[in-house]
């Protein structure tokens, strides 16, 4: 999958601008990525990549970079 699809999930899920999406994003590093924003992000990712996250992965999804690694478990490679 493309990095633009991944980035767009952050835009949609967190309600942020595309230029605010970067590899340094982490949970609670911006106002929009709080617990409610987190669930919006998870929902956007599940819809974008047609997957269903396990609970442990939802909890562990703590940053942009960690998310790429978690998605590999679901056969989603971000390039």
N, C-alpha and C positions, 0 to 999 in steps of 0.2 A: 504494500500500500504506500501511497505517497505521503510525504511529510506534510503536504498542504492539506490532505484530508484530516490528518492528525491535528494540525494546527486549527483547522476549522471547527473541530470538536471542542477545542478550548474556547474559541470565540462564541460558539453557540451555547455551550454548557455553562460558561462563567459569565457570559455577557460582556466580554471585553473586546477591545479593538485588536485586529490582526497584528498591528505593529507592537502590541504589548505581549504577544506570545513569543517566548524565547526559552532556551534550554536551562535558564536559571530559575524558572518558575518553580515555586514550592508551595505546598499547603500553608496557608496563613501568611504567605509572603506579600500577598496583595489582599485588599479588602474583599474582593469578589470571591476569593477562594477560601471561604469559611466552610463550616459543615454543610450548610444548605447548598452553597455553590458546588461543593464536592459531589453531592448527589446529582446535581444537574450535569456536571462534567461526566460522571460515570454513565448516566443515561444517554448523553450525547455520544459517548464512545461506543456504548453497546449498540446503539442504533446505526452509527456510521460503519461499524465493522461487523455487524450482525453476529454479536457474541453476547454471552451472559457471564458476567464476572462472578466468581465465587466470593463469599463474604470476606475471607482472608485477603484476597487481592484488592477488594475495595478499601479495606483498612490500610493495607500496605502502599496503596497508590498515593505516595506523598510528594511526588515531584514529576516534572516533565520527563526527566531522564529515567526515573524509576518506572514510570508508566510505559516507556518503550520496552523495557525489559519484561515487565509483566505481560504486555501484549504478545510477546514471543511465545508464552505458554499457550496462547490461543491461536497459534499459527498466523499471527499478524506481524509482518516485518515492516517496519517504518524505514523508508529509504529516501 
